[in-house]
Amino acid sequence: MITGPETVETDLDRAPFTFHHEKQHFTPVGGEYPRVMITQQLLLNNPEKTSSPATLWTTGPMHSITLNGTEGAQSEEMSRESGDRLKTALELLKDMWRTTELDH
């Protein structure tokens, strides 16, 4: 498990980052990832803060970074959860197919 300030407890498929709005870069929270620079400004959730908690998603063929608490983060979470549920269902179907094949 990986945890960091202002982040929820995470697993090895995601890592906590902080986005620095003024300098437009992400830095890892206690991890071994490099700083990630971007060329566009992201919306600031709280104008009194200069940084926001973020998550690096590392499952599947595509990786992404989202600001925590945004629609993008919620969408990413639902997408990853759906993938996990579908993977489990696929494994069950494979087991059923193998059992049927052995019966014949």
Residue pairs with C-beta under 8 A, 6 or more apart in sequence:
1 9
1 10
1 11
1 12
2 10
2 11
2 12
2 14
2 15
2 16
2 30
2 31
3 9
3 10
3 16
4 16
4 29
4 30
4 53
5 29
5 53
6 53
6 68
7 16
7 29
7 53
7 55
7 68
8 68
10 16
10 55
12 58
13 57
13 58
13 59
13 80
14 55
14 56
14 57
14 58
14 59
15 28
15 29
15 31
15 33
15 55
15 56
15 58
16 28
16 29
16 30
16 31
16 53
16 54
16 55
16 56
17 26
17 27
17 28
17 29
17 33
17 36
17 53
17 54
17 55
17 56
17 65
18 26
18 27
18 29
18 51
18 52
18 53
18 54
19 25
19 26
19 42
19 51
19 52
19 53
19 54
19 65
19 67
20 26
20 27
20 50
20 51
21 41
21 42
21 44
21 49
21 50
21 51
21 52
22 50
24 37
24 38
24 39
24 40
24 41
24 42
25 35
25 36
25 37
25 38
26 35
26 36
26 38
26 54
26 56
26 65
27 35
28 34
28 35
28 56
29 53
33 56
36 65
42 52
42 67
43 67
43 70
44 52
45 52
45 67
45 69
45 70
46 52
52 67
52 68
53 67
53 68
53 69
54 65
54 66
54 67
54 68
55 65
55 66
55 68
55 73
55 76
56 63
56 64
56 65
57 63
57 64
57 65
57 66
57 76
57 80
59 80
59 83
60 80
60 83
64 76
66 72
66 73
66 76
67 73
